Structure formats: structure tokens, C-alpha cells
Amino acid sequence: MHATINETKVSPLPINAREALLPLIDQAAMDEWCRDLEPEDIQDVLRKIPTETHQSMGLIYRSIEASDLGMARRAAHRLKGMAATLGAARLAHEAKALELDCQNLNEFSTRLGMLERTLADTLVALAPTV
């Protein structure tokens, strides 16, 4: 068994052209990590994703409140790594951009909305069908 993304509509909010070219979910990457797992293990991983991503986002919000750019970057790095491993290409790209491109907390905060929308769309797409 391999996991497939849901065919659910995602938010119609515009994203910039570069991100629009990235798939929300890279099915080949998803198939790669699912290859050696049992179906129930795949479902278990998918069920844990919302909690894991919300922890990373919570750390990002706390970092901004604490005016700690380094901690915000580390939280974005954590989110990027998880997203890349799962095959959530667009989310991984946006988290990487926050981690590496933002030079201050104001810029980080400004770009956070796009990450939040992509995370919401990704969670819908990855929702296990159990």
C-alpha cells in the first residue's frame, strides 16, 4: 500500500509564481518513504503530522513574541525537514525560505501567512483516509 493525497480543494489564495510551480505533495517522494512501511504504520505517521506541524508553528509564534530570530529559524528548519521527508514540497520550500532568506523578525512575520496557508492545504492533502 502507498499513501495518496486527498483530492480535496485547497485554499484559492494566490501564491507567488515560483511556489505555484511546486506540487503541494510530491507523490514520488511520498511513495519513497511509504515503500518499506506497513499500511497501519503509514496511517500512524500521517495521523501524527498535524501535532508535529503545530508544535513547529507554535515554536515559530513563540520565537516571534520573544524577538528571537535564531529560534524562529530553527523552528522553520524543523518544519522544513519534516515536510521534505514526507514529500510536502511546497511546505518544505516555504519553510526553507523563512529559515534562510528572512533577515529580521518583521520579514519573518510578514511571510508567515503564506506558510500558514500552505500548511493548512498540506494537512488537508495528507489527511489519512481512515
C-alpha positions in Angstrom: 0.0 0.0 0.0 1.1 3.5 -0.6 -0.4 6.7 0.7 -2.0 9.1 -1.8 -3.1 12.6 -1.3 -6.7 13.6 -0.9 -8.4 15.2 -3.9 -9.8 18.0 -1.7 -9.9 21.6 -2.9 -7.3 23.8 -1.2 -7.4 27.5 -0.5 -7.8 29.7 -3.5 -5.5 32.4 -2.1 -2.8 33.4 -4.6 0.8 32.4 -4.0 3.8 33.7 -5.9 4.6 32.1 -9.3 7.7 30.2 -8.1 5.8 28.4 -5.3 2.8 27.7 -7.7 5.1 25.6 -9.8 5.9 23.3 -6.8 3.5 20.5 -6.1 1.7 20.7 -2.8 2.7 17.0 -2.4 5.4 15.2 -4.3 3.8 11.8 -4.8 7.1 10.1 -5.7 8.7 11.4 -2.5 5.7 10.2 -0.5 5.9 6.8 -2.2 9.6 6.6 -1.2 9.0 6.8 2.5 6.0 4.6 2.4 7.7 1.8 0.5 9.0 -0.1 3.4 6.2 0.6 5.9 3.1 -1.4 6.7 -0.2 0.3 5.9 -1.0 0.8 9.6 2.4 2.4 10.1 1.8 4.8 7.2 -1.6 5.8 8.7 0.1 6.3 12.1 2.7 8.6 10.6 0.0 10.6 8.8 -2.1 10.9 12.0 0.9 12.5 13.8 1.6 15.2 11.2 -0.9 17.8 12.5 0.6 17.6 16.0 4.2 17.8 14.8 3.5 20.7 12.5 1.5 22.6 15.1 4.4 22.2 17.5 6.8 23.7 15.0 4.4 26.6 14.2 3.9 27.2 18.0 7.6 27.5 18.4 7.7 30.0 15.5 5.0 32.1 17.1 6.7 32.0 20.5 10.0 32.9 18.8 8.5 36.0 17.2 6.9 37.0 20.5 10.3 36.6 22.2 12.0 38.5 19.4 14.3 35.5 18.8 15.1 35.2 15.1 17.5 32.3 15.7 14.8 30.3 17.4 12.3 31.1 14.6 14.8 29.9 12.0 15.4 26.7 13.9 11.7 26.1 14.1 11.3 26.7 10.4 14.3 24.3 9.8 12.5 21.6 11.8 9.3 22.1 9.8 11.3 22.1 6.6 12.9 18.8 7.4 9.7 17.1 8.3 7.9 18.4 5.2 10.7 17.4 2.9 10.8 13.9 4.3 7.1 13.5 3.8 7.1 14.9 0.3 5.3 18.1 1.2 7.3 20.0 -1.4 5.7 23.4 -1.2 5.7 23.5 2.6 9.3 22.5 2.7 10.2 25.2 0.2 8.4 27.9 2.1 9.8 26.8 5.5 13.3 26.8 3.9 12.7 30.4 2.6 11.8 31.6 6.1 14.8 29.8 7.6 17.4 31.1 5.1 16.0 34.3 3.5 14.5 36.3 6.3 16.9 38.8 7.7 14.7 40.0 10.6 11.6 39.2 12.5 9.5 41.7 10.7 10.2 40.0 7.4 9.7 36.6 9.0 6.3 37.6 10.4 5.3 39.1 7.1 5.9 35.9 5.2 4.3 33.7 7.8 0.8 34.0 6.3 1.8 32.1 3.2 3.4 29.4 5.3 0.2 29.1 7.3 -2.0 28.7 4.2 0.3 26.2 2.7 0.4 24.2 5.9 -3.4 24.2 6.1 -3.6 23.0 2.5 -0.9 20.4 3.1 -2.7 19.0 6.1 -5.9 18.6 4.1 -4.0 16.8 1.3 -2.2 14.5 3.7 -5.2 13.7 5.9 -5.3 9.9 6.3 -8.4 8.2 5.0 -9.2 6.0 8.0 
